[in-house]
């Protein structure tokens, strides 16, 4: 199902051969957007959170079949 307002897919099912995916995300801090940093983790695949980054996308390739949930956290300090 897709929430048409913000294009977030819930319960998305892809064929096994569509196993490369890019997630794009953004955190908003109006005072100084350049200070926002992120970490992400794909539950069901990653053991730990990513390193802190200013990058606003997470790229996964050659994912094995399974159920995954993307977690993203943003911080300004």
Residue pairs with C-beta under 8 A, 6 or more apart in sequence:
1 9
1 10
1 11
2 8
2 9
2 10
3 9
3 10
14 21
16 65
19 61
19 62
19 63
19 64
19 65
20 59
20 60
20 61
20 62
20 63
21 59
21 60
21 63
22 57
22 58
22 59
22 60
23 40
23 57
23 58
23 59
23 60
23 70
23 72
24 56
24 57
25 38
25 40
25 56
25 57
25 58
25 72
26 56
27 36
27 38
27 74
28 36
29 35
29 36
29 76
32 76
34 54
35 76
35 77
36 54
36 74
36 75
36 76
37 52
37 53
37 54
37 74
37 75
37 76
38 50
38 52
38 53
38 54
38 55
38 56
38 72
38 73
38 74
38 75
39 49
39 50
39 51
39 52
39 53
39 72
39 73
40 49
40 50
40 58
40 70
40 71
40 72
40 73
41 48
41 49
41 50
41 70
41 71
42 58
42 60
42 68
42 69
42 70
42 71
43 68
43 69
43 70
43 71
44 66
44 67
44 68
44 69
45 60
45 63
45 66
45 68
49 73
50 58
52 75
58 70
58 72
